[in-house]
Amino acid sequence: MSWPDHVRAYIGSCLSEPLYRFFSLVPHWEIGLSTHEVSTLTYVHPPLAGRRAVHLTDLHLDRYHARHDRVVETIDELQPDWIFITGDLLNVPEGLPHLFRFLARLREIAPVFVTLGNHDHYSGVPVAQYAELADRHKVTLLVNQSTVISTGVEELVIVGVDDPSLHRADLRCVPPRADRRFTLLLAHAPNILDHVEAHHAIDLILCGHSHGGQWQVPGLPTFWLPPGCNGRVAGWHELGEHKLYINRGLGWSFLPFRWNCRPEIAVIEWTQEQV
């Protein structure tokens, strides 16, 4: 990282750690996080028609709460083929057992693919420790890496880059374009869209980081967005031939409040034709 990024990471860690430690002890103070919304994203791609994936992001899971059980139940009912999680898994090292309790439950439903966000680095947990725990729980952690799944008809390539907001993403892990291949990019922050180039053969990008603004006051523009969003708040965004979806996430940042901005579970459904 550059020195401004090191400074920002240090400040982010110093500010967030005491807040997360305190508020995780008083979960009854959470506002606007108890229920979630399921968003359905339809993507026309005949070779994968009938397949379904769930996208989660920004778990910030330092304590396991009843709302996490409800998320697991919803995902179980959706019966996805794959589950993708795009970073900000936790905030403090004490959250690791709670996080992997949640990931292990998801892994019972479908294969889980995870990448890291800025708070995962702020936490001080080494990447090697995330990797060791992911391997132990049969979760696929992708840090500037890709993996290939054969669907019987074509390849589904899942690329996971490290956090773009801290300039850790390395797009050299994106494989070249090929016939009978669908490439999905998992990245934490929306500014990844400003770094992909025309030669990057990426069919769909999934990310989070913005929390959808977290506080949406009627009549006022979004006033809280972390660095790395570049003005993008939520939903679909396009640049050139690349399409990106920003999920509002499940957790909270700095303060345990969401206002007019419900937590989100996104479902990607591949179809034969536009519905």
Secondary structure, 3 states (H helix, E strand, C coil): CCHHHHHHHHHHHHHHHHHHHHHCCCHHHCECCCCCEEEEEEEECHHHCCCEEEEECCCCCCCCCHHHHHHHHHHHHHCCCEEEEECCCCCCHHHHHHHHHHHHHHHCCCCEEEECCHHHHHCCCCHHHHHHHHHHCCCEECCCEEEEEECCCCEEEEEECCCHHHCCCCHHHCCCCCCCEEEEEECCCHHHHHCCCCCCCCCEEEECCCHHHCECCCCCCCCCCCCCCCCCCCEEEEECCEEEEECCCCCCCCCCECECCCCEEEEEEEECCCC
